[in-house]
């Protein structure tokens, strides 16, 4: 079993020829080169706070302790958080400060530490986690990601991340390239989801209904069937587990540069969302959440 410092050193070595995400850009971020994610060696955070808008077993009654990292491995033209993910709004901080943020959120009563868009800062997160654990961190760690992960990056996280909260955005590589600017999304995303499931398994709840470990998959329904919901659900049920919890999201709106693309100019229709619900059931999946349009969440 590797000791703590060995794990930290191993993680930082990856930044010398970065392969943390599916872009595999091989930038030497240790020497100041920026990766495809526009990030160097210094971790950047835009905000941290209690958040109540996640899935019920993540937010609970006291909120999820979210830390929003700056930049992203995807370049989604419809990103709702584009000032952070695409425009780079945020501040550089030390790993010591990142650990302090985790501890502050724990003291404020957070149910978990929710790492939002964390992929490109895996080494710094690992170091901060061990620093926070020395200070008394006991909360589960949530890895809240777009899902464009490399196997190398995920292997570094084994035994550290408790809950994987991962997007499955597309079932067609052409759509992923056109609207998120990445190649081979489907294969990379599906391999990542399988690895996350191997590490964390199906969702496990405590006696209060809060997530303690496991995998949750998010799937946002896009207009005109662009997300390929049916094929995504079939993959989950047949190649991961029909017991995986899926969050079927109905919150697309034409943000950022979406207005430049005819298929993305309008919101998802009620009929499109209902078709995705039907595809979920027909795939054999059993557990998850739907979003009532402009009302509330329900459980399948």
BAMARNU-513664 format. One record per atom (N, C-alpha, C): x, z, y. Coordinates in steps of 0.1 Angstrom, whole numbers, plus 5000, padded with zeros to 4 digits. Each point is the difference from the previous one (the first is absolute). Layout:
<kebas>
XZY
...
</kebas>
This chain:
<kebas>
500850004988
499250005012
500950005012
499749905009
500850005012
499750115010
501150055006
499750115010
499549945013
499650085009
499449965013
500949905008
501250045002
500949925008
500349874993
500149994987
500149874993
498949915003
498850064999
498749925003
500049945014
500450095009
500049955014
501149895002
501150024995
501149905001
499649874994
499450014989
499649884993
499049925008
499150075006
498949945008
500649935013
501050075006
500649945012
500849884997
500649994988
500849894996
499249875001
498750014997
499249885000
499949945014
500150085010
500049945014
501249915003
501050014992
501249915003
499749864996
499049984992
499649864997
498550024996
499250005010
498650064998
499149924991
499550074990
499049944991
498850094997
499750085011
498950104998
498649934999
499849895006
498749934999
500149874994
498949934999
500049874993
500749895008
500350025012
500749905008
501549984995
500550114994
501450004994
501049935010
500050045013
500749935010
501550034999
500450114994
501550034998
500750035013
499350045010
500650035013
500950134998
501150015006
500950115000
499550105011
499050074997
499450095010
500950125004
500950034991
501050115003
501049965011
500249875002
500949955010
499349955012
498750045002
499349965012
499249884999
500149934989
499149874998
498650044998
499149935006
498650024998
499549924989
499150064992
499449934988
498849925005
499449934990
498849925003
498950095006
500150134997
499050105005
500450045015
501049945005
500550035014
500550145001
500450064989
500550145000
501550014997
500750095006
501450034996
500150124992
501050085002
500250124992
499350125005
499550005012
499450125006
498549994997
499450114995
498650014998
499350005013
498849935001
499249995012
498650044996
499450095009
498750054998
499249985013
498749964998
499249975012
499150135003
499650074990
499250125002
499850084987
499650125001
499650084989
498950105004
499150024991
498850085003
499250024988
499050095001
499050014990
499049885001
499749944988
499149885000
498950034991
498749965005
498850034992
499349874995
500749895001
499349874997
500549944987
500750074992
500449954987
499050024989
500249974988
499150024989
499750154998
498850044996
499750144999
501050094994
500649974988
501050094994
501350005007
500249925010
501250005008
499850085013
498949975007
499850075013
499450144998
499150014990
499350134998
499450055013
499950145001
499450065012
501050035011
501350014996
501150045010
500849895005
499949884994
500749885004
501349984992
500449875001
501249964993
501150005011
501250054996
501150015010
500749865001
499549915008
500649875001
501249995009
501049924995
501149975008
500149845000
499849945012
500049865001
501449955003
500549924991
501349945002
499949875007
501049975009
500049885008
500649884991
499449885003
500449874994
499349994986
500249894994
499349974987
500849894993
499849994987
500649894992
499149885000
498850015004
499049895001
499949965015
499549885002
499749965014
498649955000
499050094998
498649964999
499549965014
499449885000
499549955013
498850075005
499350084991
498850075003
500250155000
501350055001
500350144999
499350085011
499350104996
499350095009
500950105007
501250024994
501050095005
501249935006
499849885005
501149915004
500950055011
499550095009
501050065010
501150074993
499750064988
501050084992
500749914991
499349924992
500549934989
500849875004
499549935011
500549885004
500850005013
499650095009
500650015013
501050115001
500150084990
501150104999
499950125009
498750045003
499850125008
500350124992
500950085005
500450124993
501350055005
500550114995
501250075004
501050034989
501349985002
500950034989
500150164999
500150044988
500150154998
501050024988
500550124999
500950044989
499250034988
500750004988
499350054988
499750155001
500850075007
499750145002
498650025008
499849915010
498850015008
498849954991
500249904991
499049964991
499650114991
500950084995
499750114992
499250115007
500450025013
499350095008
498549965002
499849875002
498649955001
499250034988
500649984988
499350044988
499650145000
500950095004
499850145000
498950045010
500049945012
499050025010
498649974995
499949884993
498749964995
499650104989
500950054992
499650104990
499550125006
500750055011
499550125007
498749985006
499649885004
498849975006
498849984990
500350024988
499050004990
499749874993
500949905001
499849874994
499950024985
499249914993
499950004986
501249934993
500749925007
501149924995
500949945011
501149954997
500849925009
499849864997
499549925010
499649864998
500949915007
500949934993
501049925005
499549865002
499749965012
499349875003
501049895003
499949894993
501049895001
501450054998
500450054989
501250074998
501249924994
499649884994
500949934991
501549995006
500149955012
501349975006
500850125003
499450124999
500750135003
500150094988
500049944988
500150084988
501250104999
501249955003
501150104999
499950125010
499549975012
499950115010
498950094996
498949954994
498950084995
500550094989
500849954991
500550084989
500850125005
500949975010
500850105005
499250115007
499049955008
499150095007
499250094991
499549944989
499350074990
500850124994
501249984997
500850104994
500350115011
500249965012
500250105011
498750085002
498849944999
498850075002
499750094988
500349954988
499850094989
500850125000
501349995005
500850125002
499450105010
499149955009
499450085010
498650054996
499649964988
498850054994
498849904999
500349875001
499049904998
499450014986
498750014999
499450004987
498849904999
499749935010
498949905000
500449884992
499049934994
500249874994
500449905010
500849914996
500449885009
499249884996
499449945010
499249884999
500849885005
500249904992
500749885004
499049895003
499749985013
498949925005
500649865004
499849904992
500849885002
499249874998
500549895006
499549874998
500249954986
500950054993
500249964986
501049894998
500749965010
501049904998
501450074998
500150064988
501150094996
500949934990
501350045001
500949954990
500050114989
500449964988
500250094989
501150105003
501149955007
501150095003
499650115009
499249975010
499550105009
499150104994
499149964991
499150094994
500750094990
501049954993
500850084991
500650125007
500449985012
500650115008
499050115002
498849975000
498950105004
499550084988
500449964988
499450064988
500350155000
498950084998
500150155000
499950065014
499949925010
499950045014
498649985005
499549884998
498649975005
499050054990
499050065005
498950054991
498849914999
499749945012
498849915001
500449875006
499749894993
500249875005
498749955005
499949965013
498849955007
500449865004
499749904992
500649875002
499049895002
500349905009
499149895002
500349894989
498949944997
500149874993
499249905008
500749925008
499449925011
499649864995
500749944991
499749864996
500249984985
499349904996
500349954986
500449865000
500549955012
500549865001
501250005010
501149964995
501250005007
500049915013
499249905000
499949915011
499350085012
499050074997
499350085010
500950115005
500850064991
501050115005
501049945009
500549884997
501049945008
499449965014
498949945000
499349965012
499750115009
499450114995
499450105008
500950135001
501050014991
500950125001
501449975000
500449874999
501349955002
501050044989
499550024988
500950044989
499849904988
501150004992
500049914988
499850094987
499349944990
499950064987
499350135001
499050025009
499450135002
499350044987
499349914994
499150044988
500950064989
501149944997
500850054989
500750135004
500550005012
500750125005
499150125001
498849975005
499050115002
499550054987
499749914991
499550054987
501150074992
501249965000
501150074994
500150145006
499950015013
500150135007
498950094995
498849955000
498850084996
500250064985
500549914992
500350054986
501150115000
501049995008
501050105000
499550135006
499249995010
499450125006
499150074990
499249924992
499250064990
500850074989
501149944997
500950064990
500650135005
500350015013
500550125005
498950115002
498949965005
499050105004
498750014992
499749894992
498850014992
498749995008
498950024993
498750015007
499950125008
499049995010
499850105010
499750144993
500750105005
499750144995
499650085012
498950074999
499450085011
500150154996
500250085011
500050154997
498550055000
499850134999
498750054999
499249995012
500649965011
499349985013
499849855003
500349924990
499849865001
501149925008
501150075002
501149945008
501049934990
500549895005
501049934991
501350084999
500450014987
501350064998
501149904995
499549904993
501049904996
499149874996
500749894998
499449884995
500049885009
499349904996
500049875007
498649985006
499949955013
498849955006
500449875005
499149904997
500249865005
499049975011
500549955011
499149955011
499949855000
498849965002
499849855000
499049975012
500549945010
499249965012
499449874998
498749995001
499349874998
500249925013
500649884998
500249915012
498949895000
499949945012
498949905001
500449884991
498949924997
500249884992
500650014987
500050124994
500650034987
501549994999
500750015012
501449985000
500850114992
499450114998
500750114993
500049984985
499149914995
500049984985
499650124992
499050075004
499650134995
499849994985
499349904995
499750004985
501250004992
501049925003
501349994992
500750135001
500050065012
500750135002
499450114991
498750015000
499350104992
500249974985
500049884996
500349964986
501450054996
501049985008
501350044998
500150154998
499450075009
500050154999
499450054987
498949954997
499250054988
500849964987
500549885000
500649954987
501550034998
500750025012
501550024998
500550135006
499250085006
500450135005
499150104993
498850025004
499150104993
498649985006
499050014992
498649995005
499550135006
500950105000
499750135005
500750025014
500749905005
500650005013
498950025011
500350085010
499050015011
500449905010
498949935005
500249895009
499250035013
500649985011
499350015013
499749865005
498749975000
499649865004
499750015015
500849945008
500050025015
499249895007
499250045009
499149915008
500350025015
501349995004
500350035014
500849895006
500049884994
500749895007
499349965013
500849985010
499649945012
501149915005
499849905008
501049905004
500950065011
501050084996
501050075009
501249915001
500950045009
501349945002
499849855002
500649914991
500049865002
498949934991
499150074995
499049954991
499249885006
499850015013
499249905007
500549864999
501349994997
500749874999
499649934986
499450074991
499849954987
498549994998
499449884998
498549994999
499450094989
500750024989
499450084989
500050145003
500750055010
500150145003
499350045013
499449915006
499450025014
498850105000
499350014988
498850085000
500250124991
499150105001
500150114991
499549964986
500350084990
499549984987
498550025000
499249914994
498650015000
499550104989
498850045001
499450094990
500049944986
499749875000
499949934987
501449994994
501049985008
501450004994
500450134994
499650115007
500450134995
499250034988
498749974999
499250024988
500549924988
500549885003
500649934989
501350074994
500750065009
501250074995
499650134992
498950065005
499550124992
499649954986
499349894999
499649954987
501149964991
501149945006
501249974993
500750124994
499950115008
500650134995
499350044988
498750015000
499250044988
500249914988
500049875003
500149904989
501450014993
501050045008
501450014994
500150114990
499150105000
500150114991
500650125006
500450005013
500550115007
498850105002
500350135001
499050105000
500050105012
501250015006
500150115010
500549945013
499550065011
500449965013
499150035011
500249945011
499250035012
499649865006
498850005005
499549885008
499850065014
500049915010
499750045014
498749945004
499150095002
498749965006
500249955014
499449885002
500349935013
499550095012
501050055008
499850075012
499350144997
500050044987
499350134997
501050104994
500250004987
500950104994
500649954987
500750084993
500649964988
499150044988
500049934989
499350044988
501049984988
499850074990
500849994988
499349914990
500749914993
499449924989
499550094989
</kebas>
